[in-house]
Amino acid sequence: MLDENLILVLDDAKEHMAKSLDHLVSELRTIRAGRAAPSMLESVRVDYYGSQSPLNQMANVSAPQPDLIVVQPWDRTALGDIERAIIGANLGLNPNNDGSVIRLPVPPLSEERRRDLVKAAKARGEEGKVAIRNVRRHSKDHIKSAVKEENLPEDMGYEAEDRLQKMTDDYIGKIDDLLSRKEEEIMEV
């Protein structure tokens, strides 16, 4: 049976690892996999009257066709700002502005571009793994200091560290699963 303080450390670690995983999921959503999807523009921030606003708060973003994204701003005066933000986001999309909407044709992916996207996904996955390992390292330090300060048995500390390692392995496995699914999705023609 673990001490209350150690349980709190493990719960905190689990919460932080879950947040790291959620962040990775949202990062992977922005990597396109052949089909046009409004989520491809989630990371776009528009400089609008001096503040950085998310694109989805300034315009209606839709994908009426598998190879086209349409951005219809609520304020037409923001069209130029939105167009500059999309170009600046470096998504490989070329916006066409007709004065009322912005059309983004999504070109089919070449084999080389698919490989580049897989590399980008793996790099983001590695960043997620590093974040989870950092959570493990911090939590392990907290466990050791709690054992020392509270004069807890060493066995209790070892058990907490063992649970922490199992939790870490579980989240790393989830990241690997996510990455393999995303790679299949990207490489699918």
Secondary structure by P-SEA (a helix, b strand, c coil): cccaaaaaaaaaaaaaaaaaaaaaaaaaaaccccccccccccccccccccbbbbccccbbbbcccccbbbbbbccccaaaaaaaaaaaacccbbbbbcccbbbbbbccccaaaaaaaaaaaaaaaaaaaaaaaaaaaaaaaaaaaaaaaacccaaaaaaaaaaaaaaaaaaaaaaaaaaaaaaaaaacc
